[in-house]
Amino acid sequence: MGAFGRRLGITAILAAAILAASCNRKQELRQEAVTASAPVSFDTSDGIHLEGRLFGSADATAGVVLAHMLPADQTAWYTYAQRLASTGYRVLTFDFRGYCPGGDGGCSGGEKDPGLAAVDLNAALAFLRDDGVQRVGLIGASMGGTAALVVASHEQGGILAVVTLSAPEAIDSLGAGPEVMQTVSAAKLFIAGLEETTAADAAKAFYDESLQPKRYEILTTGDHGTDILEGNQGERAKDLMSAWIARYVPPTAPTQAGG
């Protein structure tokens, strides 16, 4: 083997070692998140039993519900949920009906039905509020993002911020068209990948159809939903989401001016 071949071999070994270290670190962060959280369960308005996990201090008065995408489950949010929790939020992840990853991922009842995602998210929101959270933001990936917009449209100011990752305008009977967007008073951040043109177009449409405050960010990636958080734009996406939530749902309640 010549010098060039040896260099290629060394480069391949180093790349494999870096990849293995990265995978190990991701597993460590996931386990830390699981250890720091607790399993919970609650029922929907139509009687479906859902399972989730709570992150963060029980004394927190600001909270965030994280809603997963169609091909994933609540475990896709664990490390980001713990990141939010470490900054002072009470954070709830949950499995939509029909999702049953098992183990620390939980097992929700019923059959998968994207058309009822908003019903499930409403139940999660009610659970978090019953836990003592007073100011709430929603973050949803794909199906979960569309559901978050629908839920926020019915809240009339009760939801302070909504963030979506690759949310479609409609999935099955769940839709967030112009009539929905015009009633979402929450501060809205729409994120999608440039190479996923359908999601990018939806993010722009959401922006155009909605009221201020609003923002959309198209990232240089082809990843979808929570996969964005694990890809080349992962840190950028996490920073954008965290900054948006901190701005509009601060972990500490704003002080009232004296009179």
C-alpha positions in Angstrom: 0.0 0.0 0.0 1.4 3.4 -1.0 1.4 6.6 1.0 -1.8 7.8 -0.6 -3.6 4.5 0.3 -2.3 4.7 3.9 -3.6 8.3 4.2 -7.0 7.2 2.9 -7.1 4.3 5.4 -6.2 6.7 8.3 -8.8 9.2 7.1 -11.5 6.4 7.0 -10.5 5.2 10.5 -10.7 8.8 11.9 -14.1 9.4 10.3 -15.4 6.1 11.7 -14.2 7.1 15.2 -15.8 10.5 15.0 -19.1 9.0 13.9 -19.0 6.4 16.7 -18.2 9.1 19.2 -21.1 11.3 17.9 -23.5 8.3 18.1 -22.4 7.5 21.6 -22.9 11.1 22.7 -26.4 11.2 21.3 -27.2 8.0 23.2 -25.8 9.6 26.4 -27.9 12.7 26.0 -31.0 10.6 25.4 -30.4 8.6 28.5 -29.8 11.7 30.5 -33.1 13.1 29.3 -35.0 9.9 30.2 -33.4 9.8 33.6 -34.3 13.4 34.3 -38.0 13.0 33.2 -41.0 11.0 34.4 -43.7 9.1 32.6 -47.2 10.4 32.6 -50.6 9.6 31.1 -53.9 11.3 30.4 -57.1 10.8 28.4 -58.5 12.6 25.3 -62.0 14.0 25.1 -63.1 10.9 23.2 -61.6 8.5 25.8 -58.3 7.5 24.2 -55.5 6.9 26.7 -52.2 8.7 25.8 -48.8 8.4 27.4 -46.0 10.9 27.6 -43.1 12.2 29.6 -42.7 15.4 31.7 -39.4 17.2 31.8 -38.3 20.1 34.1 -39.2 21.5 37.5 -42.6 21.0 38.9 -42.5 24.6 40.0 -42.1 26.0 36.5 -45.0 28.3 35.4 -44.0 28.4 31.7 -44.3 25.2 29.6 -44.0 23.8 26.2 -45.8 20.8 24.6 -43.8 19.0 21.9 -45.8 17.2 19.2 -44.2 14.6 17.0 -44.4 13.9 13.3 -46.2 11.1 11.5 -43.2 8.6 11.1 -41.8 9.2 14.6 -43.0 9.2 18.2 -42.3 11.2 21.4 -38.7 9.8 21.7 -37.6 12.0 18.8 -38.0 15.1 21.2 -36.3 13.8 24.3 -32.9 15.5 24.1 -34.5 18.8 23.0 -37.1 18.5 25.7 -34.4 18.3 28.3 -32.6 21.2 26.7 -35.7 23.4 27.1 -36.3 22.0 30.6 -32.8 23.0 31.7 -33.7 26.7 30.9 -36.6 26.7 33.2 -39.6 25.2 31.4 -42.0 22.4 32.2 -42.0 20.3 29.0 -44.4 17.6 27.9 -43.8 15.1 25.1 -46.4 12.5 24.3 -47.3 9.8 21.8 -50.3 10.5 19.5 -53.0 7.9 19.5 -51.9 4.6 18.0 -48.2 5.2 18.6 -46.6 2.6 20.9 -42.8 2.6 20.8 -42.7 0.9 24.2 -40.2 1.1 27.0 -39.5 4.7 28.0 -41.3 5.8 24.8 -44.7 4.8 26.2 -47.7 3.3 24.5 -50.7 5.3 23.6 -54.0 3.6 22.9 -56.3 3.7 19.9 -55.5 3.6 16.2 -53.3 6.1 14.3 -55.4 8.9 12.9 -53.8 12.2 11.8 -57.2 13.7 11.5 -57.6 13.6 15.3 -54.1 14.9 16.1 -55.5 18.2 17.3 -57.8 16.3 19.8 -54.8 14.5 21.2 -52.7 17.7 21.4 -55.6 19.5 23.2 -55.5 16.7 25.8 -51.8 17.1 26.2 -52.2 20.9 26.6 -54.9 20.5 29.2 -52.7 18.0 31.1 -49.8 20.5 31.2 -52.0 23.3 32.4 -53.5 21.0 35.2 -49.8 20.4 36.2 -49.5 24.1 37.1 -48.2 25.7 33.9 -49.7 29.1 33.2 -48.0 30.3 30.0 -47.7 27.8 27.2 -46.0 27.4 23.8 -46.4 24.6 21.3 -43.8 23.1 19.0 -44.8 20.6 16.4 -43.1 18.6 13.7 -44.9 17.9 10.4 -48.3 16.5 11.5 -47.7 17.8 15.0 -47.0 21.3 13.7 -50.3 21.4 11.7 -52.1 20.2 14.8 -50.4 22.9 16.9 -51.7 25.6 14.5 -55.2 24.2 14.7 -55.1 24.1 18.5 -53.7 27.6 18.7 -56.5 28.9 16.4 -59.1 27.8 19.0 -57.2 29.3 21.9 -57.9 33.1 21.3 -54.6 34.2 23.0 -54.2 31.2 25.4 -51.2 30.0 23.4 -48.3 32.5 23.4 -46.1 30.9 20.7 -46.2 28.2 18.1 -43.2 26.7 16.3 -43.5 24.3 13.3 -41.0 22.1 11.7 -41.9 21.0 8.1 -45.6 21.3 8.8 -47.9 20.6 5.9 -51.0 22.7 5.2 -53.1 19.6 5.4 -52.8 15.9 6.3 -55.9 13.8 6.0 -58.8 15.8 7.5 -56.4 17.9 9.6 -55.8 21.3 7.9 -54.4 24.7 8.7 -55.6 26.8 5.7 -56.0 30.6 5.6 -59.1 30.7 7.7 -57.2 28.9 10.5 -54.1 31.0 10.2 -56.0 34.2 10.4 -57.2 33.2 13.9 -53.8 32.2 15.4 -52.8 35.1 17.6 -49.7 33.4 19.0 -46.3 34.4 17.8 -45.5 32.0 15.0 -42.2 30.6 13.7 -42.3 28.4 10.6 -39.2 26.3 9.9 -38.6 24.0 6.9 -35.8 22.6 4.7 -34.9 24.2 1.4 -34.6 20.9 -0.4 -38.0 19.7 0.8 -39.9 22.1 -1.5 -43.4 21.1 -0.3 -42.6 21.9 3.3 -40.7 25.1 2.3 -43.7 26.2 0.2 -46.1 25.5 3.1 -43.9 27.5 5.6 -44.1 30.5 3.2 -47.8 30.1 2.8 -48.3 30.0 6.5 -46.3 33.1 6.9 -48.2 35.0 4.1 -51.6 33.9 5.5 -51.0 34.7 9.2 -50.9 37.7 11.5 -47.9 39.3 13.2 -45.8 38.4 15.1 -44.5 35.8 12.7 -41.3 34.6 11.0 -40.2 31.9 8.6 -36.8 30.3 8.2 -35.8 28.0 5.3 -32.7 26.0 6.2 -30.2 24.5 3.9 -31.3 20.9 4.4 -33.5 18.2 3.0 -34.4 16.8 6.4 -38.0 16.6 7.5 -39.6 17.4 10.9 -37.5 16.3 13.9 -35.0 14.8 11.6 -33.8 18.4 11.1 -32.7 18.4 14.7 -30.2 15.6 14.0 -28.9 16.9 10.6 -26.5 19.5 9.4 -28.9 22.3 10.4 -29.8 20.8 13.8 -28.1 23.3 16.0 -29.4 26.2 14.0 -32.9 24.9 14.2 -32.7 24.3 18.0 -31.3 27.8 18.5 -34.1 29.3 16.5 -36.8 27.4 18.4 -35.3 28.1 21.8 -34.9 31.8 21.1 -38.5 32.1 19.8 -39.9 30.4 22.9 -37.8 32.4 25.3 -38.9 35.6 23.6 -42.6 35.0 23.7 -43.0 32.5 26.5 -40.3 33.6 29.0 -39.6 31.1 31.8 -40.1 33.8 34.3 -43.4 35.7 34.2 -43.0 39.4 33.2 -43.3 41.8 36.1 -46.4 44.0 36.1 -45.8 47.7 36.3 -46.8 49.1 39.6 -49.7 51.5 39.9 
